[in-house]
């Protein structure tokens, strides 16, 4: 048993399976150690199972290496899968434990270390590459599996696909399959490049010029003749593409005209001391201007051009980029101008020319008559791409002032922004910077949702329109409001709809930005409603008693503001359900067994919904209402009341809504009255 427990403990330490882990729950050295979470019983139970399984395996399979079983003794199918092609050395030696922790009963196939640490256990020389100046991105990220299989592969070096195809999977294929291909590229990328890391740029195996000179003899033959019989032993890639080109001699896409015509001595002379080529002038700009004209009337001059530093931007011999630039425009311009770089600053929105690296779509490279080296005035430049008629360019109707003046940059950043539509700032801050009076409306109680979120363009056109206040739609017939509130637009034809709503006159009741009254009402609900419902207003002004909801000017407690219900008077629910939602005590009375018919049919039989001259908002005095249905002076009621003829105080004894008996009497009754004895308190004339 001790041996099994020890083996189980070893398995627990070598796997990531949590149920076998344990810890001491007490910091005291004298406290007993508790096993978590399975405890002693669970541990012995698992140990017993393990012993049984191991015994079973031992009895059913032939033992190897002194009785210890190997992985392939049980997993024979893996031998066929992993032993084909180029096989990883530990797999070839059947040494699974070289990389994996034993799993056994508990399941789970775990590496001894995380990648790439596990790989570096054997490939120690590869680990040293992590100190190199230049590292292949997958290698730097520890992603060995991006290029290599772990057990076996049909390809050398356990590559997941053939070498060149593997490189093409990330680096594309177009520039490597051109009309003229550099022979090493056709053969093997690793002739010139290290696959993991290097001390040279582009992961080259050695210095670029030294690498070229290994194959190309510059002092004789075709190479010497191509360079006007001048021995050129450096800067090969200034003119040549090392992979492939449409040009003969692997020349880059754009070749400086003197270079193409072999006119080296237009710019160079031979140095008498070294025999090499040097410029025939120390003033590079002056040299360039022997062929290229200068605009002396320029208002703005690009600093490198002004400082005679043409080669800061241009390649003198050949280039893959338009204008003989020595880098791709985004990288070249971005090296000095951060705002023009598409990959800096965390911008989520980037102007299309910037994203394409087409800086020269808007700017000149040397000199310009406009500020910021623009090719045109900023009032007209944007309209090269954006149709002027859509942005304040003279279309009839309302025009936003900055758009009318062509001042696009008042609102937009020309390069990139974190805001939508390349705005200089958040939309509301930008709008409120001019519309400061509107900003004051932001501090009131109820805010229209787009206004509260600072989405001014939800209702307003930012450039131009044909409606006052640059609204996106006319407010007539609710067109603007219904552009968002679509569900209401579908119900505007409802015959029971509130008249202003049916007419689409939303602004009769609502304020467009904000209000002191929810939801964006022009006045408090009751005051607003009574502006139109003047008959009700006159009545409640003269009546001493008001319905509690009306007293609070809360008309919408009972009525639908837009009238989208099937009930008369636009009620939210039909009575008595509507009334009982507030009058809970009355609802309890109706549950006692016997219901007064008017209370069950229509509360308005007895009550006025708004106001009354009588208490409890009754339509008449209480006894008078009762007398309309109950003929108190007839024989039967007189018999019930011992021939008393007084109509006063019906509610002293009866519940007008419901009760637990046919007479609707209140549940608590005076004993003489309960026994039908009136004379202890009243004389026969009913005067006492």
C-alpha positions as CSV (number, residue, x, y, z in Angstrom):
1,X,0.0,0.0,0.0
2,X,2.8,2.4,0.8
3,X,4.3,1.8,-2.7
4,X,0.9,2.5,-4.3
5,X,0.4,5.7,-2.3
6,X,3.9,6.8,-3.3
7,X,3.2,6.2,-6.9
8,X,-0.1,8.0,-6.7
9,X,1.6,11.0,-5.0
10,X,4.2,11.0,-7.8
11,X,1.5,11.0,-10.5
12,X,-0.2,13.9,-8.7
13,X,3.0,15.9,-8.8
14,X,3.5,15.2,-12.5
15,X,0.1,16.0,-13.8
16,X,-2.2,19.0,-13.7
17,X,-5.2,17.1,-12.4
18,X,-6.6,19.0,-9.5
19,X,-8.5,16.3,-7.6
20,X,-5.2,14.7,-6.4
21,X,-3.6,17.8,-5.0
22,X,-3.5,18.4,-1.3
23,X,-2.5,21.1,1.1
24,X,-2.3,21.6,4.8
25,X,-5.2,23.7,6.0
26,X,-3.6,24.6,9.4
27,X,-0.5,26.6,9.8
28,X,0.3,24.8,13.1
29,X,2.9,22.1,12.7
30,X,1.1,20.0,15.2
31,X,-2.2,20.1,13.3
32,X,-3.1,17.1,11.2
33,X,-2.8,17.5,7.4
34,X,-6.1,17.3,5.5
35,X,-6.3,16.0,2.0
36,X,-8.3,18.2,-0.4
37,X,-10.7,17.7,-2.0
38,X,-11.0,13.9,-1.9
39,X,-9.6,13.2,1.6
40,X,-8.0,10.0,2.9
41,X,-10.9,7.7,1.9
42,X,-10.9,9.0,-1.6
43,X,-7.1,8.7,-1.9
44,X,-7.1,5.1,-0.8
45,X,-10.0,4.4,-3.1
46,X,-8.1,5.8,-6.1
47,X,-5.0,4.0,-5.0
48,X,-6.9,0.7,-5.0
49,X,-8.2,1.3,-8.5
50,X,-4.8,2.2,-9.7
51,X,-3.3,-0.9,-8.2
52,X,-6.0,-3.0,-9.8
53,X,-5.6,-1.4,-13.3
54,X,-1.8,-1.7,-13.2
55,X,-2.1,-5.3,-12.2
56,X,-4.6,-5.9,-15.0
57,X,-2.2,-4.3,-17.5
58,X,0.7,-6.3,-16.2
59,X,-1.2,-9.5,-16.6
60,X,-2.6,-8.9,-20.1
61,X,0.4,-7.3,-21.9
62,X,3.9,-8.5,-22.3
63,X,6.3,-6.6,-20.0
64,X,9.3,-4.7,-21.4
65,X,12.4,-3.2,-19.8
66,X,12.3,-5.1,-16.6
67,X,8.5,-5.2,-16.3
68,X,7.9,-1.5,-16.7
69,X,5.4,-0.8,-19.5
70,X,6.1,1.8,-22.2
71,X,3.6,4.1,-23.8
72,X,3.5,2.2,-27.1
73,X,2.7,-1.1,-25.2
74,X,-0.8,0.3,-24.8
75,X,-0.9,2.9,-27.6
76,X,0.3,0.8,-30.5
77,X,-1.8,2.7,-33.0
78,X,0.4,5.8,-32.4
79,X,3.4,3.9,-33.8
80,X,1.9,3.8,-37.2
81,X,0.9,7.5,-37.0
82,X,4.1,9.0,-35.7
83,X,6.9,6.8,-37.2
84,X,6.4,7.8,-40.9
85,X,8.6,10.3,-42.7
86,X,11.0,12.5,-40.8
87,X,10.6,11.5,-37.1
88,X,11.4,13.7,-34.1
89,X,14.4,12.1,-32.2
90,X,12.5,11.4,-28.9
91,X,9.7,9.7,-30.9
92,X,12.2,7.7,-32.9
93,X,13.7,6.5,-29.5
94,X,10.2,5.8,-28.2
95,X,11.0,8.1,-25.3
96,X,7.6,9.8,-24.9
97,X,8.6,10.9,-21.3
98,X,11.3,13.1,-22.8
99,X,8.6,15.6,-23.5
100,X,5.4,14.4,-21.8
101,X,4.5,13.7,-18.2
102,X,3.2,10.2,-17.6
103,X,-0.6,10.2,-17.6
104,X,-1.7,6.7,-16.7
105,X,-5.1,6.2,-15.0
106,X,-5.9,9.9,-14.6
107,X,-5.8,10.8,-18.2
108,X,-4.4,14.0,-19.8
109,X,-1.3,14.2,-21.9
110,X,0.9,17.1,-20.5
111,X,4.2,18.5,-21.6
112,X,6.9,18.7,-18.9
113,X,7.4,22.4,-19.8
114,X,5.5,25.0,-21.7
115,X,6.6,25.6,-25.3
116,X,9.2,26.9,-26.2
117,X,10.9,25.9,-22.9
118,X,10.2,22.2,-23.7
119,X,11.9,22.5,-27.1
120,X,14.9,24.3,-25.7
121,X,15.5,21.3,-23.4
122,X,17.2,19.6,-26.4
123,X,17.6,22.5,-28.9
124,X,19.9,24.5,-26.7
125,X,21.7,26.1,-29.6
126,X,18.3,27.5,-30.8
127,X,17.7,29.1,-27.4
128,X,20.9,31.1,-27.8
129,X,19.3,32.8,-30.8
130,X,16.9,34.6,-28.5
131,X,19.8,37.0,-27.8
132,X,20.1,38.0,-31.5
133,X,19.3,41.5,-32.7
134,X,16.8,40.3,-35.3
135,X,14.3,37.4,-34.6
136,X,11.8,35.7,-36.8
137,X,8.3,36.8,-35.4
138,X,7.1,33.2,-34.7
139,X,10.4,32.4,-33.0
140,X,10.3,35.6,-30.9
141,X,6.8,34.7,-29.8
142,X,7.7,31.1,-28.8
143,X,5.4,29.7,-31.5
144,X,7.5,26.7,-32.6
145,X,4.4,24.9,-33.8
146,X,3.8,27.6,-36.4
147,X,6.5,26.0,-38.6
148,X,7.3,22.6,-37.1
149,X,5.4,19.4,-36.4
150,X,6.1,17.9,-33.0
151,X,6.2,14.2,-33.7
152,X,6.9,13.6,-37.4
153,X,6.5,15.2,-40.8
154,X,6.9,14.4,-44.5
155,X,9.3,17.4,-44.7
156,X,12.9,18.0,-43.5
157,X,13.3,19.7,-40.2
158,X,9.8,18.6,-39.2
159,X,8.4,21.5,-41.2
160,X,4.6,21.5,-41.4
161,X,4.8,22.2,-45.2
162,X,7.6,22.3,-47.8
163,X,10.1,25.1,-47.0
164,X,9.2,27.7,-49.7
165,X,5.5,27.2,-49.3
166,X,5.9,27.7,-45.6
167,X,7.5,31.0,-46.1
168,X,4.9,32.0,-48.6
169,X,2.1,31.4,-46.1
170,X,3.2,34.6,-44.3
171,X,5.3,36.5,-46.7
172,X,3.0,36.2,-49.8
173,X,4.1,34.8,-53.1
174,X,3.8,37.5,-55.7
175,X,7.2,39.2,-55.3
176,X,8.9,35.8,-55.4
177,X,7.4,34.5,-58.7
178,X,8.1,37.4,-61.1
179,X,9.5,37.2,-64.6
180,X,13.1,37.3,-63.3
181,X,13.8,35.3,-60.1
182,X,17.0,35.3,-58.1
183,X,18.3,31.7,-58.3
184,X,18.6,31.2,-54.5
185,X,14.9,32.1,-54.2
186,X,14.1,29.5,-56.7
187,X,16.1,26.9,-54.8
188,X,15.8,27.7,-51.0
189,X,15.0,30.7,-48.9
190,X,17.5,29.5,-46.3
191,X,20.4,30.0,-48.7
192,X,20.3,33.7,-47.6
193,X,18.1,33.8,-44.6
194,X,18.2,32.3,-41.1
195,X,14.9,30.7,-40.1
196,X,15.1,31.7,-36.4
197,X,17.3,34.7,-35.7
198,X,20.2,36.6,-37.0
199,X,22.6,39.4,-36.2
200,X,21.8,41.0,-39.6
201,X,18.7,42.7,-41.0
202,X,16.0,40.6,-42.7
203,X,17.4,37.5,-40.9
204,X,20.3,37.4,-43.4
205,X,23.0,34.8,-42.8
206,X,25.7,37.5,-43.1
207,X,26.2,41.1,-44.1
208,X,24.2,41.8,-47.3
209,X,27.1,42.9,-49.4
210,X,29.3,40.0,-48.3
211,X,26.5,37.7,-49.0
212,X,26.1,38.9,-52.6
213,X,29.9,38.7,-53.2
214,X,29.8,35.0,-52.3
215,X,28.2,34.3,-55.7
216,X,28.8,37.4,-57.8
217,X,32.2,38.4,-59.1
218,X,32.2,42.1,-59.4
219,X,35.6,42.5,-61.0
220,X,34.9,40.7,-64.2
221,X,32.4,39.5,-66.7
222,X,28.8,40.6,-67.0
223,X,28.6,42.2,-63.6
224,X,31.6,44.5,-64.3
225,X,30.2,45.4,-67.8
226,X,26.7,46.2,-66.3
227,X,28.3,48.7,-64.0
228,X,30.2,50.6,-66.7
229,X,33.4,48.6,-66.0
230,X,33.4,49.9,-62.4
231,X,33.9,47.5,-59.6
232,X,30.9,47.9,-57.4
233,X,31.2,45.9,-54.2
234,X,28.7,47.5,-51.8
235,X,25.1,48.7,-51.5
236,X,23.9,46.1,-54.0
237,X,20.3,46.3,-52.8
238,X,20.1,50.0,-53.6
239,X,19.5,49.0,-57.2
240,X,18.6,45.3,-57.1
241,X,15.7,43.4,-55.7
242,X,17.2,40.3,-54.0
243,X,14.1,38.1,-54.8
244,X,12.7,38.9,-58.1
245,X,11.9,41.6,-60.6
246,X,10.2,42.4,-63.9
247,X,13.4,44.1,-65.0
248,X,16.5,42.4,-66.2
249,X,19.4,42.3,-63.8
250,X,16.8,42.2,-61.0
251,X,16.6,46.0,-61.0
252,X,13.9,47.5,-58.9
253,X,10.7,48.8,-60.3
254,X,11.7,52.4,-60.8
255,X,15.3,53.1,-62.0
256,X,16.9,56.5,-62.0
257,X,17.3,57.5,-65.7
258,X,21.1,58.0,-65.5
259,X,21.4,54.6,-64.0
260,X,19.2,53.0,-66.6
261,X,21.3,54.6,-69.4
262,X,24.7,53.7,-67.7
263,X,25.5,57.4,-67.2
264,X,27.2,56.9,-63.8
265,X,29.6,59.8,-64.4
266,X,26.7,62.3,-64.6
267,X,26.8,62.2,-60.8
268,X,30.0,60.3,-59.8
269,X,33.7,60.5,-60.3
270,X,36.4,58.0,-59.5
271,X,38.2,58.5,-56.2
272,X,42.0,58.5,-57.1
273,X,42.8,57.1,-53.7
274,X,40.3,54.3,-53.4
275,X,39.4,53.7,-57.0
276,X,35.7,53.7,-56.0
277,X,32.9,56.1,-57.0
278,X,32.2,59.3,-55.1
279,X,29.7,62.1,-55.9
280,X,31.1,64.8,-58.1
281,X,29.6,67.4,-55.7
282,X,29.3,67.6,-51.9
283,X,26.0,69.6,-52.4
284,X,23.5,66.8,-53.2
285,X,20.7,69.2,-53.8
286,X,22.7,71.2,-56.3
287,X,23.6,67.9,-58.0
288,X,20.0,66.9,-58.3
289,X,19.0,70.4,-59.6
290,X,21.2,69.9,-62.6
291,X,18.3,67.9,-63.9
292,X,15.4,68.7,-61.7
293,X,13.9,72.1,-61.7
294,X,13.2,74.1,-58.4
295,X,10.1,76.2,-57.7
296,X,11.5,79.4,-56.4
297,X,8.1,80.9,-55.7
298,X,7.1,78.3,-53.2
299,X,5.3,79.4,-50.0
300,X,6.1,76.2,-48.2
301,X,9.2,74.1,-48.4
302,X,9.6,70.6,-47.1
303,X,12.5,70.7,-44.5
304,X,14.6,67.9,-46.0
305,X,14.4,69.7,-49.4
306,X,15.2,73.1,-47.8
307,X,18.2,71.5,-46.0
308,X,19.6,70.0,-49.2
309,X,18.9,66.5,-47.9
310,X,17.3,64.9,-51.0
311,X,18.6,61.5,-50.0
312,X,16.7,61.5,-46.8
313,X,13.7,60.7,-48.8
314,X,14.9,59.5,-52.2
315,X,16.9,56.6,-53.5
316,X,19.6,57.8,-55.9
317,X,19.7,54.7,-58.1
318,X,16.5,52.6,-58.0
319,X,13.4,52.1,-55.9
320,X,10.3,50.0,-55.7
321,X,8.3,53.1,-54.9
322,X,6.9,56.0,-57.0
323,X,9.0,59.1,-57.0
324,X,12.2,57.1,-56.3
325,X,11.3,57.1,-52.6
326,X,13.7,55.1,-50.4
327,X,10.9,53.6,-48.3
328,X,7.2,53.0,-48.7
329,X,5.4,56.3,-48.2
330,X,3.7,55.4,-44.9
331,X,7.0,54.4,-43.3
332,X,8.9,57.3,-44.9
333,X,6.5,60.0,-44.0
334,X,5.7,58.4,-40.6
335,X,9.4,58.5,-39.7
336,X,9.0,62.2,-39.2
337,X,5.3,62.9,-39.2
338,X,3.5,60.9,-36.6
339,X,0.1,62.3,-37.5
340,X,0.4,60.8,-41.0
341,X,1.3,57.3,-39.8
342,X,-1.5,54.8,-40.1
343,X,-0.1,52.5,-37.4
344,X,0.6,54.9,-34.6
345,X,-1.5,56.8,-32.1
346,X,-4.1,54.1,-31.4
347,X,-6.5,55.7,-34.0
348,X,-9.6,53.6,-34.8
349,X,-10.5,55.6,-37.9
350,X,-8.0,56.4,-40.6
351,X,-8.4,58.6,-43.6
352,X,-8.3,56.4,-46.8
353,X,-5.2,58.1,-48.4
354,X,-3.3,57.7,-45.1
355,X,-4.3,54.0,-44.8
356,X,-3.0,53.4,-48.3
357,X,0.2,55.4,-47.6
358,X,-0.7,57.8,-50.4
359,X,0.5,61.0,-48.6
360,X,1.1,62.7,-52.0
361,X,-2.6,62.5,-52.7
362,X,-2.9,65.6,-50.5
363,X,0.6,66.9,-50.0
364,X,3.5,67.9,-52.2
365,X,6.9,66.4,-51.4
366,X,9.2,69.4,-52.1
367,X,7.5,72.8,-52.1
368,X,4.0,74.1,-52.3
369,X,2.0,77.3,-52.5
370,X,-0.3,76.2,-49.7
371,X,0.3,75.7,-46.0
372,X,1.1,72.2,-44.8
373,X,2.5,71.5,-48.2
374,X,-1.0,70.9,-49.6
375,X,-1.5,70.5,-53.3
376,X,-4.5,72.8,-53.2
377,X,-6.3,75.2,-50.9
378,X,-7.8,73.3,-47.9
379,X,-11.2,74.7,-49.0
380,X,-11.1,72.8,-52.3
381,X,-8.8,69.9,-51.6
382,X,-11.4,67.7,-49.9
383,X,-13.7,68.0,-52.9
384,X,-11.2,66.1,-55.1
385,X,-12.7,63.0,-53.5
386,X,-15.8,64.1,-51.7
387,X,-18.6,65.5,-53.9
388,X,-18.9,69.2,-53.1
389,X,-22.7,69.2,-53.7
390,X,-23.1,66.9,-50.6
391,X,-21.0,69.0,-48.3
392,X,-22.2,72.6,-48.4
393,X,-21.2,73.2,-51.9
394,X,-24.1,75.4,-52.9
395,X,-27.1,73.1,-52.8
396,X,-30.3,75.0,-51.9
397,X,-31.3,74.8,-48.3
398,X,-29.7,75.1,-44.9
399,X,-25.9,74.8,-44.8
400,X,-23.7,74.3,-41.7
401,X,-21.4,77.3,-41.4
402,X,-18.1,75.4,-41.4
403,X,-19.2,73.5,-44.5
404,X,-20.4,76.7,-46.2
405,X,-16.9,78.2,-45.6
406,X,-15.1,75.0,-46.8
407,X,-13.5,74.7,-43.3
408,X,-13.6,70.9,-43.1
409,X,-10.8,70.9,-40.6
410,X,-12.9,72.8,-38.1
411,X,-14.6,69.4,-37.4
412,X,-12.5,66.7,-39.0
413,X,-8.9,65.5,-38.6
414,X,-7.3,65.0,-42.1
415,X,-5.3,61.9,-41.0
416,X,-6.8,59.8,-38.3
417,X,-9.0,59.9,-35.3
418,X,-10.5,57.8,-32.5
419,X,-13.9,59.3,-33.3
420,X,-16.4,58.4,-36.1
421,X,-16.0,60.3,-39.4
422,X,-12.5,61.4,-38.4
423,X,-13.9,64.0,-36.0
424,X,-11.5,66.1,-34.0
425,X,-13.2,65.3,-30.8
426,X,-16.3,63.6,-29.5
427,X,-19.3,64.7,-31.4
428,X,-21.1,66.5,-28.5
429,X,-17.9,68.4,-27.5
430,X,-17.4,69.4,-31.0
431,X,-20.9,70.7,-31.5
432,X,-21.1,72.4,-28.1
433,X,-17.9,74.2,-28.7
434,X,-20.0,76.5,-31.0
435,X,-23.5,75.8,-29.8
436,X,-22.8,76.7,-26.1
437,X,-26.4,77.7,-25.4
438,X,-27.6,74.2,-26.3
439,X,-25.0,72.9,-23.8
440,X,-26.9,74.5,-21.0
441,X,-29.9,72.2,-21.8
442,X,-27.7,69.2,-20.9
443,X,-28.1,69.9,-17.2
444,X,-31.9,69.5,-16.9
445,X,-33.8,66.5,-15.6
446,X,-35.1,64.6,-18.7
447,X,-32.9,64.2,-21.8
448,X,-33.9,63.0,-25.2
449,X,-31.8,59.8,-25.7
450,X,-29.7,61.0,-28.7
451,X,-29.1,64.3,-27.1
452,X,-28.2,62.7,-23.8
453,X,-25.6,60.4,-25.5
454,X,-24.2,63.4,-27.5
455,X,-25.4,62.0,-30.8
456,X,-26.3,65.3,-32.4
457,X,-26.1,63.8,-35.9
458,X,-28.9,61.4,-34.9
459,X,-31.4,64.3,-35.7
460,X,-29.2,66.9,-37.4
461,X,-27.4,66.9,-40.7
462,X,-23.7,67.8,-40.0
463,X,-23.1,69.5,-43.4
464,X,-26.3,70.7,-45.1
465,X,-30.0,70.0,-45.5
466,X,-33.3,71.3,-46.6
467,X,-35.1,71.6,-43.3
468,X,-34.7,74.3,-40.6
469,X,-32.1,73.6,-37.9
470,X,-30.4,71.1,-40.4
471,X,-32.9,68.5,-39.2
472,X,-32.6,65.2,-41.0
473,X,-36.3,65.0,-41.6
474,X,-39.2,67.4,-41.5
475,X,-41.1,67.5,-38.2
476,X,-44.5,67.5,-40.0
477,X,-46.4,64.3,-39.6
478,X,-43.8,63.1,-37.1
479,X,-41.3,62.2,-39.9
480,X,-38.2,63.0,-37.8
481,X,-39.4,61.3,-34.6
482,X,-40.8,58.2,-36.4
483,X,-37.4,57.7,-38.1
484,X,-36.4,56.2,-34.7
485,X,-39.7,55.4,-33.1
486,X,-40.8,53.1,-35.8
487,X,-43.2,51.1,-33.6
488,X,-45.3,54.3,-33.1
489,X,-45.3,55.2,-36.8
490,X,-47.2,51.9,-37.4
491,X,-49.9,52.9,-35.0
492,X,-50.5,56.5,-36.0
493,X,-53.5,55.5,-38.0
494,X,-55.2,54.0,-34.9
495,X,-58.7,55.7,-34.8
496,X,-58.5,55.9,-31.0
497,X,-55.1,57.6,-31.1
498,X,-54.6,60.9,-29.2
499,X,-55.3,63.7,-31.6
500,X,-51.8,65.4,-31.5
501,X,-50.1,62.0,-32.0
502,X,-52.4,61.1,-34.8
503,X,-51.6,64.4,-36.5
504,X,-47.8,63.8,-36.0
505,X,-47.5,66.9,-33.9
506,X,-44.9,65.5,-31.5
507,X,-43.5,68.9,-30.6
508,X,-46.9,69.9,-29.3
509,X,-46.1,67.9,-26.2
510,X,-42.4,67.1,-26.3
511,X,-39.2,69.1,-26.3
512,X,-36.5,68.0,-28.7
513,X,-33.4,68.2,-26.5
514,X,-34.3,68.1,-22.8
515,X,-37.0,69.1,-20.3
516,X,-37.7,69.4,-16.6
517,X,-40.5,67.0,-17.1
518,X,-40.2,63.3,-18.1
519,X,-40.4,62.2,-20.9
520,X,-39.2,65.4,-22.4
521,X,-42.6,67.1,-21.9
522,X,-43.0,70.8,-22.4
523,X,-44.9,71.0,-19.1
524,X,-45.9,68.8,-16.2
525,X,-48.3,66.1,-17.4
526,X,-51.5,67.5,-15.9
527,X,-50.8,71.0,-16.9
528,X,-50.0,69.9,-20.4
529,X,-53.2,67.9,-20.8
530,X,-55.5,70.5,-19.4
531,X,-54.2,73.1,-22.0
532,X,-56.4,71.2,-24.5
533,X,-59.0,69.6,-22.2
534,X,-60.4,72.9,-20.9
535,X,-63.8,71.5,-19.9
536,X,-62.2,69.1,-17.4
537,X,-60.0,72.0,-16.2
538,X,-63.1,74.2,-15.5
539,X,-64.8,71.4,-13.6
540,X,-61.8,70.5,-11.4
541,X,-61.2,74.1,-10.6
542,X,-64.7,74.4,-9.1
543,X,-64.9,71.0,-7.4
544,X,-63.5,70.6,-3.9
545,X,-62.7,66.9,-4.3
546,X,-60.2,65.5,-6.9
547,X,-59.1,62.0,-7.9
548,X,-55.7,61.5,-6.3
549,X,-53.9,61.0,-9.6
550,X,-55.4,64.2,-11.0
551,X,-54.5,66.1,-7.8
552,X,-50.9,65.1,-8.6
553,X,-51.4,66.1,-12.2
554,X,-50.5,62.6,-13.3
555,X,-52.9,62.0,-16.2
556,X,-50.8,59.1,-17.6
557,X,-51.6,57.1,-14.4
558,X,-54.9,56.2,-16.1
559,X,-54.6,57.4,-19.8
560,X,-52.3,56.4,-22.6
561,X,-50.5,59.6,-23.8
562,X,-50.5,58.5,-27.4
563,X,-53.8,56.7,-27.2
564,X,-52.6,53.3,-28.4
565,X,-55.2,51.3,-26.5
566,X,-58.5,49.7,-27.3
567,X,-60.3,51.3,-24.4
568,X,-62.5,54.3,-24.4
569,X,-61.0,57.6,-23.4
570,X,-57.6,56.1,-24.1
571,X,-57.6,54.4,-20.7
572,X,-54.7,52.0,-20.0
573,X,-57.1,49.3,-18.9
574,X,-60.8,49.0,-18.8
575,X,-62.6,49.6,-15.5
576,X,-62.7,48.2,-12.9
577,X,-59.3,46.6,-13.6
578,X,-57.8,50.1,-14.0
579,X,-59.2,51.4,-10.7
580,X,-58.3,48.3,-8.7
581,X,-54.6,48.6,-9.6
582,X,-54.4,51.5,-7.2
583,X,-57.4,50.9,-4.9
584,X,-56.1,47.7,-3.3
585,X,-58.5,47.9,-0.4
586,X,-61.5,48.0,-2.7
587,X,-60.0,45.0,-4.5
588,X,-59.9,43.2,-1.2
589,X,-63.6,44.0,-0.6
590,X,-64.5,42.5,-3.9
591,X,-62.8,39.2,-2.9
592,X,-65.1,38.7,0.2
593,X,-67.8,36.8,-1.7
594,X,-70.6,39.2,-2.6
595,X,-69.9,42.0,-5.0
596,X,-72.1,45.1,-5.4
597,X,-73.0,45.0,-9.1
598,X,-72.0,48.6,-10.0
599,X,-68.5,47.9,-8.5
600,X,-68.2,44.9,-10.7
601,X,-69.5,46.5,-13.9
602,X,-68.2,50.1,-13.9
603,X,-66.7,52.2,-11.2
604,X,-67.9,55.3,-13.0
605,X,-71.6,54.5,-12.2
606,X,-70.9,56.0,-8.8
607,X,-67.6,57.9,-9.1
608,X,-66.4,60.7,-11.3
609,X,-62.9,59.9,-12.7
610,X,-61.6,63.4,-12.2
611,X,-63.3,65.6,-9.6
612,X,-66.6,66.0,-7.8
613,X,-68.6,68.2,-5.4
614,X,-68.9,65.2,-3.2
615,X,-66.5,63.3,-1.0
616,X,-64.9,60.2,-2.5
617,X,-65.4,61.8,-5.9
618,X,-69.0,60.5,-6.0
619,X,-71.2,61.6,-8.8
620,X,-73.9,62.6,-6.2
621,X,-74.4,62.5,-2.4
622,X,-73.9,59.0,-1.2
623,X,-77.6,58.3,-0.1
624,X,-78.9,59.9,-3.3
625,X,-76.8,57.5,-5.4
626,X,-78.2,54.5,-3.4
627,X,-81.7,55.7,-3.9
628,X,-81.3,55.7,-7.6
629,X,-81.3,51.9,-7.5
630,X,-82.7,51.0,-4.1
631,X,-86.3,52.2,-3.5
632,X,-85.9,52.7,0.2
633,X,-89.5,53.9,0.8
634,X,-91.0,50.6,-0.4
635,X,-92.3,48.0,2.0
636,X,-89.4,45.6,1.8
637,X,-86.6,48.1,2.7
638,X,-88.9,49.6,5.3
639,X,-89.3,46.1,6.8
640,X,-85.5,45.6,6.8
641,X,-85.0,48.9,8.5
642,X,-87.9,48.5,11.0
643,X,-90.0,51.0,9.1
644,X,-87.4,53.8,9.4
645,X,-87.7,56.2,6.5
646,X,-84.3,58.0,6.8
647,X,-82.1,57.7,3.7
648,X,-79.1,59.2,5.6
649,X,-76.0,57.2,6.3
650,X,-76.3,54.1,4.1
651,X,-72.6,53.6,4.2
652,X,-72.6,53.6,8.0
653,X,-73.8,50.0,7.7
654,X,-73.2,48.9,4.1
655,X,-70.0,48.4,2.1
656,X,-70.6,50.0,-1.3
657,X,-68.2,47.6,-3.1
658,X,-68.6,44.1,-1.7
659,X,-68.9,42.1,1.4
660,X,-69.4,38.6,2.9
661,X,-73.2,38.7,3.0
662,X,-76.1,39.6,0.7
663,X,-76.8,42.8,2.6
664,X,-73.2,44.0,2.1
665,X,-73.0,44.8,5.8
666,X,-69.7,45.7,7.3
667,X,-68.1,42.7,9.1
668,X,-68.1,44.3,12.5
669,X,-71.7,44.9,13.8
670,X,-73.2,46.5,16.9
671,X,-74.8,43.7,19.0
672,X,-78.3,45.2,19.3
673,X,-78.3,46.0,15.5
674,X,-77.0,42.4,14.8
675,X,-80.0,41.1,16.8
676,X,-82.4,43.4,14.9
677,X,-83.2,45.5,18.0
678,X,-83.2,49.2,17.1
679,X,-85.3,50.5,20.1
680,X,-82.5,50.3,22.6
681,X,-81.0,53.3,20.8
682,X,-83.9,54.6,18.5
683,X,-87.5,55.5,19.2
684,X,-90.2,54.3,16.7
685,X,-90.1,57.6,14.9
686,X,-86.4,57.3,14.1
687,X,-85.7,60.5,16.0
688,X,-83.3,59.1,18.6
